[in-house]
Amino acid sequence: MKPSDVRNMSAGEIEAEVEKRREELFDLRIQSAVGHTSNPRRARVAKREIARLLTIAKEKAEGTR
């Protein structure tokens, strides 16, 4: 997900995406613990997407952008 796409979202949409990514990350961690991970790098990508979403949400809340 590109930062420009996130900046066009509303605050509610961003929160929904964060929750979706956190659920995905949880599922990936469970799969990793069991040993059935199909794509181990996806967890890293999910973490970065969560950070990107939260960073842009904070920028919007502060009114810097």
C-alpha positions as CSV (number, residue, x, y, z in Angstrom):
1,M,0.0,0.0,0.0
2,K,1.4,3.3,-1.1
3,P,1.6,6.3,1.3
4,S,-0.4,8.4,-1.2
5,D,-3.2,5.9,-1.0
6,V,-3.3,6.0,2.7
7,R,-3.3,9.8,2.8
8,N,-6.5,9.8,0.7
9,M,-8.2,7.6,3.3
10,S,-10.4,8.8,6.2
11,A,-9.4,8.2,9.8
12,G,-11.9,5.5,10.1
13,E,-10.6,3.7,7.0
14,I,-7.1,3.9,8.3
15,E,-8.1,2.4,11.7
16,A,-9.9,-0.4,9.8
17,E,-6.8,-1.2,7.8
18,V,-4.6,-1.2,10.9
19,E,-6.9,-3.7,12.5
20,K,-7.0,-5.9,9.4
21,R,-3.2,-5.9,9.2
22,R,-2.9,-6.7,12.9
23,E,-5.2,-9.7,12.5
24,E,-3.1,-10.8,9.5
25,L,0.1,-10.5,11.5
26,F,-1.4,-12.5,14.3
27,D,-2.4,-15.3,11.9
28,L,1.1,-15.2,10.4
29,R,2.7,-15.5,13.8
30,I,0.5,-18.5,14.6
31,Q,1.4,-20.1,11.3
32,S,5.1,-19.5,12.0
33,A,4.9,-21.1,15.4
34,V,3.2,-24.2,14.0
35,G,5.7,-24.3,11.1
36,H,3.2,-23.8,8.2
37,T,4.3,-20.4,7.0
38,S,3.8,-20.1,3.2
39,N,5.5,-16.7,3.0
40,P,7.8,-15.8,6.0
41,R,8.6,-12.3,4.6
42,R,4.9,-11.4,4.7
43,A,5.1,-10.8,8.5
44,R,7.8,-8.2,7.9
45,V,5.7,-6.5,5.2
46,A,2.6,-6.5,7.5
47,K,4.6,-4.8,10.3
48,R,5.8,-2.1,7.9
49,E,2.3,-1.5,6.6
50,I,1.0,-1.1,10.2
51,A,3.8,1.4,11.0
52,R,3.1,3.3,7.7
53,L,-0.6,3.5,8.5
54,L,-0.1,4.6,12.1
55,T,2.5,7.3,11.1
56,I,0.2,8.8,8.5
57,A,-2.8,8.7,10.9
58,K,-0.7,10.6,13.5
59,E,0.3,13.2,10.8
60,K,-3.3,13.7,10.0
61,A,-4.3,14.1,13.6
62,E,-1.6,16.7,14.2
63,G,-2.6,18.5,11.0
64,T,0.9,18.6,9.5
65,R,-0.3,17.3,6.1
